[in-house]
Amino acid sequence: GQALLDQGADVIMLDCLGFHQRHRDILQQALDVPVLLSNVLIARLASELLV
């Protein structure tokens, strides 16, 4: 993650379904940028579309 920040990343996207909330939490604590989980984003989008 630090290498991405060194290259100018403003946000980190965990885009593998194998990543879980605990992975996001660990990175969020270690890095000072938002860390997003793709499976959470898709679930939230789907719930909005289905309402």
Backbone as CSV, one residue per row, in Angstrom:
resi,resn,N_x,N_y,N_z,CA_x,CA_y,CA_z,C_x,C_y,C_z
1,GLY,0.791,-1.191,0.000,0.000,0.000,0.000,0.840,1.265,0.000
2,GLN,1.944,1.246,0.755,2.784,2.443,0.840,3.381,2.785,-0.517
3,ALA,3.713,1.773,-1.313,4.261,2.032,-2.650,3.252,2.781,-3.509
4,LEU,1.972,2.440,-3.377,0.934,3.144,-4.133,0.815,4.592,-3.677
5,LEU,0.901,4.805,-2.372,0.850,6.176,-1.856,2.045,6.981,-2.350
6,ASP,3.214,6.346,-2.385,4.417,7.020,-2.869,4.281,7.433,-4.330
7,GLN,3.436,6.702,-5.077,3.196,7.017,-6.484,2.051,8.008,-6.660
8,GLY,1.438,8.438,-5.558,0.412,9.467,-5.632,-1.021,8.994,-5.489
9,ALA,-1.235,7.763,-5.042,-2.602,7.256,-4.888,-3.357,8.064,-3.835
10,ASP,-4.612,8.403,-4.143,-5.486,9.123,-3.211,-6.457,8.188,-2.508
11,VAL,-6.611,6.988,-3.052,-7.535,5.996,-2.508,-7.000,4.616,-2.902
12,ILE,-7.284,3.616,-2.072,-6.893,2.238,-2.360,-8.174,1.437,-2.563
13,MET,-8.245,0.681,-3.672,-9.397,-0.165,-3.973,-8.959,-1.620,-3.895
14,LEU,-9.577,-2.367,-2.989,-9.324,-3.803,-2.886,-10.343,-4.485,-3.788
15,ASP,-9.890,-4.943,-4.947,-10.828,-5.394,-5.978,-10.862,-6.907,-6.165
16,CYS,-10.539,-7.650,-5.137,-10.631,-9.107,-5.182,-11.685,-9.534,-4.165
17,LEU,-12.525,-10.473,-4.533,-13.578,-10.921,-3.613,-13.015,-11.613,-2.377
18,GLY,-11.725,-11.968,-2.404,-11.094,-12.596,-1.253,-10.772,-11.629,-0.129
19,PHE,-10.803,-10.333,-0.421,-10.550,-9.346,0.624,-11.804,-9.178,1.477
20,HIS,-11.590,-9.028,2.773,-12.696,-8.878,3.714,-12.540,-7.574,4.490
21,GLN,-13.531,-7.286,5.306,-13.536,-6.054,6.089,-12.275,-5.925,6.950
22,ARG,-11.790,-7.040,7.481,-10.592,-6.967,8.331,-9.375,-6.513,7.535
23,HIS,-9.285,-6.913,6.252,-8.192,-6.442,5.400,-8.295,-4.927,5.206
24,ARG,-9.511,-4.466,4.936,-9.722,-3.035,4.754,-9.363,-2.274,6.028
25,ASP,-9.789,-2.802,7.161,-9.526,-2.134,8.438,-8.030,-2.025,8.722
26,ILE,-7.285,-3.088,8.451,-5.834,-3.078,8.675,-5.172,-2.024,7.802
27,LEU,-5.526,-2.005,6.514,-4.934,-1.015,5.610,-5.366,0.397,5.966
28,GLN,-6.622,0.556,6.351,-7.130,1.880,6.707,-6.358,2.458,7.885
29,GLN,-6.006,1.609,8.850,-5.238,2.071,10.006,-3.794,2.387,9.628
30,ALA,-3.231,1.614,8.700,-1.822,1.779,8.336,-1.597,2.930,7.361
31,LEU,-2.592,3.211,6.532,-2.452,4.221,5.484,-3.398,5.384,5.760
32,ASP,-3.049,6.540,5.309,-3.872,7.729,5.577,-4.703,8.120,4.360
33,VAL,-5.276,7.114,3.691,-6.173,7.349,2.557,-7.363,6.399,2.694
34,PRO,-8.484,6.718,2.054,-9.625,5.799,2.085,-9.273,4.462,1.434
35,VAL,-9.768,3.379,2.022,-9.588,2.037,1.472,-10.980,1.485,1.200
36,LEU,-11.233,1.111,-0.047,-12.554,0.648,-0.469,-12.521,-0.836,-0.804
37,LEU,-13.594,-1.537,-0.470,-13.764,-2.937,-0.833,-14.747,-3.012,-1.992
38,SER,-14.339,-3.627,-3.089,-15.216,-3.679,-4.258,-16.493,-4.458,-3.967
39,ASN,-16.404,-5.540,-3.190,-17.618,-6.318,-2.923,-18.627,-5.526,-2.093
40,VAL,-18.155,-4.666,-1.198,-19.061,-3.823,-0.410,-19.701,-2.765,-1.308
41,LEU,-18.907,-2.173,-2.194,-19.455,-1.163,-3.104,-20.530,-1.753,-4.008
42,ILE,-20.278,-2.935,-4.546,-21.254,-3.581,-5.432,-22.523,-3.936,-4.658
43,ALA,-22.372,-4.428,-3.437,-23.543,-4.773,-2.626,-24.385,-3.533,-2.334
44,ARG,-23.730,-2.430,-2.012,-24.477,-1.190,-1.735,-25.159,-0.670,-2.992
45,LEU,-24.474,-0.734,-4.112,-25.071,-0.303,-5.371,-26.287,-1.162,-5.701
46,ALA,-26.142,-2.468,-5.561,-27.256,-3.373,-5.850,-28.442,-3.084,-4.935
47,SER,-28.177,-2.827,-3.665,-29.286,-2.552,-2.747,-29.999,-1.258,-3.117
48,GLU,-29.257,-0.269,-3.599,-29.873,0.991,-4.035,-30.717,0.779,-5.289
49,LEU,-30.229,-0.048,-6.201,-30.957,-0.282,-7.445,-32.217,-1.110,-7.224
50,LEU,-32.203,-1.949,-6.216,-33.334,-2.843,-5.968,-34.402,-2.233,-5.070
51,VAL,-34.177,-1.043,-4.557,-35.156,-0.400,-3.666,-36.228,0.270,-4.486
